[in-house]
Structure formats: C-alpha cells, structure tokens
Amino acid sequence: MKNNYLLRRNGRNQFDDREDRLLPSNMERPAPTDRDRAMWVMHREFNEAVVREHGAAWLSSFAGMSKKDVWSKLCPRGTPALSTFRSMAREYASFDEFMFFWMVSNKRQSLALLGVPTVDINEIMERFTECGRYYVAYGQGKRIFGTS
C-alpha cells in the first residue's frame, strides 16, 4: 500500500482519489469579535477568582506529596498516564502553576476534592455558562480548555 507521502506527491488523497475533486481546504478563521474578546477576558477573570478563593486550600491539600502521589489522587483511573501528567507539568513555570491549571480546567472534580458542597459548586459553575464555551489558557501554559 502506498504511503500518504507518495499519494500526496502524485496528487491523490488517502483513498487514492484525485485531489482536484476534493473540497477546498479549510478557509481562514474569521477575526475575533468584541464579544469573543469579552468572553475570553470574563472566562480568565472567573478562573482567577476561583484560584484566589480556593487556591491556597488546593495547594495545601497536596503539600508534601510527590508528583506520583498527586497524580494518583487526581487521576484515580490512571488517565492521563503518569508520564503524560509529568510532561504536562513541565509545560508550566512551576508545579504550583500546573496545579492551578489542573484546578481551573477540572473545576467540578477539584472543588469536590476540596470538600466544597455541591450547591456551592453549582453556583460557581453557573458563572461559566456563557463564557465557559470560549477556550482559554491558564498562566504561561499553551494548553487551552473550556468550562462546561
């Protein structure tokens, strides 16, 4: 079977069809609107509010634990793998910043681990109903996430 490189070089796709009959490649994204920018800012501000309110308790619940112990507490089913967890942590300036990223990208699970009542968790999550659909990054990391 021909590999993808040879097919592309001959003007064919993975199904061996001629590429001139295919749909055009994706068009450029439209420029972000003012609403998009406002929702990104709002999402980041709400994330920072969650970190300000619960960040100290979050970090103290993992004080003195190794990365493997933190992983086993955060990922009891083993997903993502420990090696993936460690490589994700290396993308951030410090492990604390990564822990804040984990907290805001998995808000429901994180707040439940802290012992926050379900009523309060639902109240926090209601803030994100509109802006949570807009994906943002946290800190210096490049990983983006939404809040559902």
TORTI-718437 format. One line per field, with one value per residue: y, z, x of N, C-alpha, C in turn; residue in three letters; residue number from 1. Coordinates in steps of 0.02 Angstrom, whole numbers. Each point is the difference from the previous one (the first is absolute). Layout:
N
n_py	[Y;...]
n_pz	[Z;...]
n_px	[X;...]
ca_py	[Y;...]
ca_pz	[Z;...]
ca_px	[X;...]
c_py	[Y;...]
c_pz	[Z;...]
c_px	[X;...]
res	[ALA;...]
n	[NUM;...]
This chain:
148
n_py	[-59;48;33;38;-1;-63;-11;38;-30;-50;44;-48;-19;-11;19;30;50;26;40;6;-60;10;7;65;14;-8;39;60;0;16;64;-3;-7;56;-34;-27;59;26;-51;9;66;-7;-46;38;52;-38;-22;62;13;-53;19;63;-25;-45;44;36;-12;15;49;21;-17;27;36;-3;2;-58;10;-57;21;60;-31;-43;58;33;-53;-14;17;40;44;38;-30;-30;-31;-5;-19;-36;-22;-7;-26;-30;5;-4;63;-19;-46;53;30;-57;-1;64;-15;-51;43;49;-47;-20;54;-34;-38;55;34;-54;-3;66;-35;36;24;-48;27;5;-63;-17;36;-29;-59;26;24;-63;8;64;20;-51;20;54;-31;-10;32;-33;56;-28;-45;-46;-43;-10;29;-33;33;-63]
n_pz	[0;-40;20;51;12;-20;36;51;-7;-7;47;45;26;64;-35;-21;26;-58;22;-65;18;45;58;-7;15;65;5;-5;63;17;-6;59;23;13;-18;-50;-12;5;-36;-39;3;-10;-46;-22;4;-24;-44;-8;-2;-38;-33;0;-14;-43;-28;56;5;-65;6;53;-41;-36;56;-19;-51;-23;-59;15;62;-24;-47;47;32;-49;-15;39;-59;14;-11;-25;-38;44;-53;-20;60;3;-61;20;56;-43;-27;66;21;35;46;40;-50;-9;66;-7;-52;36;50;-39;-25;64;-8;-31;-31;-16;-11;-32;-25;-7;-16;-55;33;-22;46;37;-16;5;55;14;-17;32;31;-13;9;0;44;31;-49;25;-40;58;11;40;28;4;18;-47;49;-43;33;2;22;13]
n_px	[42;-17;54;-19;65;5;-55;21;58;-42;-17;9;-59;-17;-54;55;-38;-14;47;2;-25;48;-30;-6;62;6;-52;25;20;-62;10;31;-61;-31;-54;35;28;-60;-21;54;-8;-65;14;49;-41;-49;45;22;-64;-7;54;-22;-60;20;42;-3;-64;-2;45;-32;-50;49;4;63;-40;19;29;29;9;20;36;20;6;30;36;-52;-24;52;-49;47;44;37;25;-63;-18;56;-13;-62;23;40;-60;-5;1;-53;10;8;32;33;8;13;40;24;6;21;39;2;-37;-47;44;33;-55;-20;62;-13;-54;1;-52;-39;-38;55;15;-63;3;58;-24;-50;52;16;-65;12;44;-26;-40;30;42;32;56;41;19;60;-45;7;-13;-49;-49;-56;-52;-18]
ca_py	[59;61;42;64;45;-16;18;73;22;-14;36;-42;0;-66;-49;-4;42;61;54;56;-9;8;66;42;-4;44;72;33;16;71;38;1;58;30;-47;-53;26;10;-65;-27;37;-20;-68;4;32;-48;-49;31;5;-68;-11;42;-24;-68;-20;-17;-65;-49;-17;-30;-70;-41;18;-55;-60;-4;8;-63;-1;49;-31;-54;31;37;-45;-67;-51;-5;39;-18;-39;38;34;56;49;34;43;59;43;33;56;59;27;-35;-51;35;28;-56;-21;49;-17;-61;18;38;-38;-53;34;-41;-52;31;27;-57;-27;46;-6;53;-30;-2;61;54;-16;19;73;22;-20;42;59;-18;-26;35;9;-64;-30;30;-33;43;-32;25;14;1;-61;6;-42;38;-39;33;-19;-20]
ca_pz	[0;-4;59;-12;-35;-71;-28;-6;-52;-63;-4;22;72;31;-32;-68;-44;-21;46;-31;9;70;23;16;69;45;-10;58;52;2;52;62;10;67;47;13;46;65;31;20;60;55;19;38;64;42;20;52;61;29;28;60;53;20;-18;58;25;-51;6;65;1;-33;29;20;-41;-62;-60;-11;48;-24;-58;20;33;-51;-55;30;-52;-38;-62;-45;29;42;-43;-31;55;11;-57;4;54;-24;-44;41;33;64;11;28;-55;-32;43;-10;-64;8;39;-39;-59;26;58;38;35;48;56;37;39;55;46;-10;-10;-69;-12;-13;-63;-53;-2;-33;-71;-35;-27;-62;-50;-64;-21;3;-67;-32;26;24;30;67;14;-57;-39;-65;-2;7;27;10;61;-14]
ca_px	[-42;39;-7;-33;45;0;-65;-4;47;-33;-63;-56;-10;9;-44;26;-40;35;-14;-35;-72;-15;-21;58;23;-36;9;28;-48;-17;33;-40;-43;6;-32;49;51;-31;-11;65;21;-44;18;63;-13;-34;50;42;-40;0;67;7;-43;14;68;42;-24;17;71;14;-23;51;65;43;-12;39;-42;-35;-55;-50;-32;-45;-58;-39;-19;-5;-8;62;-3;53;54;47;48;-35;-10;65;17;-44;26;62;-17;-14;59;8;-51;-58;-38;-34;-54;-54;-28;-41;-59;-48;-22;-43;-28;-47;37;46;-37;-27;56;11;-55;-49;-67;-25;-38;48;33;-48;-2;62;-3;-49;35;34;-46;8;70;36;6;58;59;53;58;12;70;45;-9;-32;-60;-62;-55;-64;-34;-69]
c_py	[62;41;68;48;-13;18;76;25;-11;34;-41;3;-71;-54;-10;37;61;58;58;-6;10;71;43;-6;52;73;30;13;73;34;-1;64;29;-45;-57;22;10;-66;-33;34;-21;-70;0;31;-47;-55;27;7;-68;-14;41;-29;-69;-23;-22;-68;-56;-21;-34;-73;-47;14;-63;-64;2;8;-64;-6;48;-29;-54;27;34;-45;-71;-56;-8;37;73;-41;44;38;60;55;38;45;61;48;37;60;65;20;-36;-53;31;30;-55;-24;48;-12;-60;18;36;-37;-59;25;-44;-52;31;27;-55;-32;44;-4;57;-32;6;63;58;-12;20;75;29;-15;41;63;-13;-22;33;2;-66;-35;26;-29;50;-42;28;10;3;-60;13;-42;42;-48;43;-24;-18;-12]
c_pz	[0;64;-20;-39;-75;-33;-10;-56;-69;-7;19;76;26;-31;-73;-50;-20;44;-32;6;73;15;13;73;43;-14;64;51;-4;58;63;7;70;52;16;50;70;37;22;64;60;25;41;69;48;23;55;65;35;32;63;58;27;-11;58;28;-49;6;66;4;-33;28;21;-41;-61;-59;-13;48;-20;-58;21;36;-51;-55;25;-52;-44;-66;17;37;40;-43;-34;51;13;-58;-2;53;-22;-44;39;39;66;6;31;-55;-38;42;-5;-68;6;37;-43;-62;19;63;44;43;54;61;42;43;61;52;-4;-13;-73;-18;-17;-66;-58;-7;-35;-74;-39;-29;-69;-56;-68;-23;0;-66;-39;32;17;26;71;9;-63;-45;-66;-6;11;22;2;65;-17;63]
c_px	[44;-9;-28;44;-1;-66;-6;44;-30;-67;-60;-5;8;-42;18;-45;41;-20;-37;-75;-21;-25;62;19;-36;16;29;-55;-20;35;-43;-39;12;-31;47;52;-28;-11;65;23;-42;17;64;-10;-35;47;45;-38;-3;67;10;-39;21;72;43;-20;19;72;16;-24;50;69;38;-9;46;-48;-40;-59;-55;-38;-50;-62;-45;-27;-7;-9;61;0;3;54;47;51;-31;-11;64;20;-45;26;63;-15;-9;63;14;-55;-62;-44;-37;-59;-59;-34;-47;-65;-52;-24;-45;-35;-44;36;44;-36;-31;55;14;-56;-51;-69;-23;-38;47;37;-46;-5;61;-4;-51;32;28;-48;10;73;39;7;59;63;54;58;7;75;42;-7;-36;-62;-62;-56;-62;-30;-71;-38]
res	[MET;LYS;ASN;ASN;TYR;LEU;LEU;ARG;ARG;ASN;GLY;ARG;ASN;GLN;PHE;ASP;ASP;ARG;GLU;ASP;ARG;LEU;LEU;PRO;SER;ASN;MET;GLU;ARG;PRO;ALA;PRO;THR;ASP;ARG;ASP;ARG;ALA;MET;TRP;VAL;MET;HIS;ARG;GLU;PHE;ASN;GLU;ALA;VAL;VAL;ARG;GLU;HIS;GLY;ALA;ALA;TRP;LEU;SER;SER;PHE;ALA;GLY;MET;SER;LYS;LYS;ASP;VAL;TRP;SER;LYS;LEU;CYS;PRO;ARG;GLY;THR;PRO;ALA;LEU;SER;THR;PHE;ARG;SER;MET;ALA;ARG;GLU;TYR;ALA;SER;PHE;ASP;GLU;PHE;MET;PHE;PHE;TRP;MET;VAL;SER;ASN;LYS;ARG;GLN;SER;LEU;ALA;LEU;LEU;GLY;VAL;PRO;THR;VAL;ASP;ILE;ASN;GLU;ILE;MET;GLU;ARG;PHE;THR;GLU;CYS;GLY;ARG;TYR;TYR;VAL;ALA;TYR;GLY;GLN;GLY;LYS;ARG;ILE;PHE;GLY;THR;SER]
n	[1;2;3;4;5;6;7;8;9;10;11;12;13;14;15;16;17;18;19;20;21;22;23;24;25;26;27;28;29;30;31;32;33;34;35;36;37;38;39;40;41;42;43;44;45;46;47;48;49;50;51;52;53;54;55;56;57;58;59;60;61;62;63;64;65;66;67;68;69;70;71;72;73;74;75;76;77;78;79;80;81;82;83;84;85;86;87;88;89;90;91;92;93;94;95;96;97;98;99;100;101;102;103;104;105;106;107;108;109;110;111;112;113;114;115;116;117;118;119;120;121;122;123;124;125;126;127;128;129;130;131;132;133;134;135;136;137;138;139;140;141;142;143;144;145;146;147;148]
